[in-house]
């Protein structure tokens, strides 16, 4: 049985050994994601959203330009980004149970 508990700032995994004695060992550093690693990406996303909202609020881009921009993003930029992301992914690192859970 695997039980995750939080003891202070470190996360530990408790496993039952063969003699039914619990063993506590720190999780690998690879499986933990710190807020400092996620923060730059979150800032980029929210700044982009804010700039888009300000552009619409101050009417910098008109409806015809917005339509052209939407067509560019949906027909060219986003499919290209998805293709490059899938072409460079390391499939050995994908959790298949998570992936199947998305499609169910």
Secondary structure, DSSP 8 states (H G I E B T S, - for coil): -EEEEEETTEEEEEEE-TTS-EEEEE--GGG---HHHHHHHHHHHHHHHHHHHHHHHTTSS-HHHHHHHHHHIIIIIHHHHHHHHHHT--GGG--HHHHHHHH-
